[in-house]
Amino acid sequence: MRTAIYGAAVLVAASLAAPVAAQDTPATRLSTLADAFYDYRLEQFGQIETANGSTRRGPALWSVAPEAQRARAAQYADYLARLDAIDLSALDATERTNALVLRTLLEAEIGDARFAEWEMPFDSDSNFWSYLAPRSGFTTVAEYEDYIGRMRDIPRYFAEHTANARAGLARGFSVPRVTLEGRDVSIASYVVDDPEQSAFWTPFAAMPRSISPADQARLRTAGRAAIEESVTPAYADWLAFFREEYLPQTRTSLGASEFPDGAAYYAQQIRQYTTLDLSAEQIHRIGLDEVARITAEMEKVKAEAGFAGTLAQFVTFLRTDPQFVARSGDELMGVSSYVAKRVDGKLADYFGFLPRHRFTIRPVDPAIAPFYTAGRGGLEACQMNTYDLPSRPLYNIPAL
């Protein structure tokens, strides 16, 4: 049984592997279904599974066209029906947990498709254009060739997103305009005159010695052409659309309830992000109660610190006093690394199951730093935002 990872959700089903003499039991049906879901997502999103069980990107980007989105939703609905047919009472506790995780993933996809969420292909935090350029090189010729193929596919991928965004605008389904101020900077950074100044050139800047000089030269030539002919023009077109068409037509209202069928959409989002069948009012009450609880804890901390002013003044002090503000990117990286290693020695006091893989802390790419809101953990790294450091307090170190 393989492990399927989608977003922040992890479907762990290794314990569901069927015995050598496979039997048609609820557990084996769940295992088969989870494998089918995993394989389908690999195929749909252009992922290639390697010999060690990890995955890498293939030679093309996935389709975000409405017909592809609806086809996926139909397949997920089929998987959900198959899951509904499994007798969960016949599963052990771990298997039931896996079934619930799979259900959550499927219902989220189906719910998003119901409201055509692809027609709002980005928000104030996440987008589709900032994470396509790798931060390091590859190890084989095949990986470089696949990367060049993906770069060549960016114009098609962006065109589909543009069509989706236009459809969203037409029905009032867009990001609030107030959240998009200055957002175009994260697109403009990819529009360069020299391909070697593009973030997409990074893999070609230092190629491994295991690749022959002739292949390196060939791949660099192809990479330079792909950036110049495909990548940069696609970003330039998207930038023009964003500035001239999308931004002027975005909605000035804020709440999701203002969307078409907004009440139902809001209810679906509550279910997706909380896994609870609660109303917006109930969720809001939980939030108010939590704010009151956290504020009381903050008052205790203020008192322990011996601060004489109000809580608002204490927060301002923490945000602005020079002792909490890094003076350079190196200082922020140094202190954050030191804090991370101190925390590393304490993790076992709070968590019983720890990752085996080592981690590092690295700065956020300047192309995405202005709108990078927190640390993103991965198999290898937690990214640290050193953008515009003089105004960023040192305590704003992302969690690992």
Secondary structure, 3 states (H helix, E strand, C coil): CCCEEECCEEECCHHHCCCCCCCCCHHHHHHHHHHHHHHHHHHHCCEEECCCCCEEECCCCCCCCHHHHHHHHHHHHHHHHHHHCCCHHHCCHHHHHHHHHHHHHHHHHHHHHHCCHHHCCCCCCCCCCCCCCCCCCCCCHHHHHHHHHHHHHHHHHHHHHHHHHHHHHHCCCCCCHHHHCCCCHHHHCCCCCCHHHCHHHHHHHCCCCCCCHHHHHHHHHHHHHHHHHHHHHHHHHHHHHHHHHHHHHCCCCCCHHHCCCHHHHHHHHHHHHHCCCCCHHHHHHHHHHHHHHHHHHHHHHHHHHCCCCCHHHHHHHHHHCHHHECCCHHHHHHHHHHHHHHHHCCHHHCCCCCCCCCCEEEECCCCCHHHCCCCCECCCEEEECCCCHHHCECCCCCCC
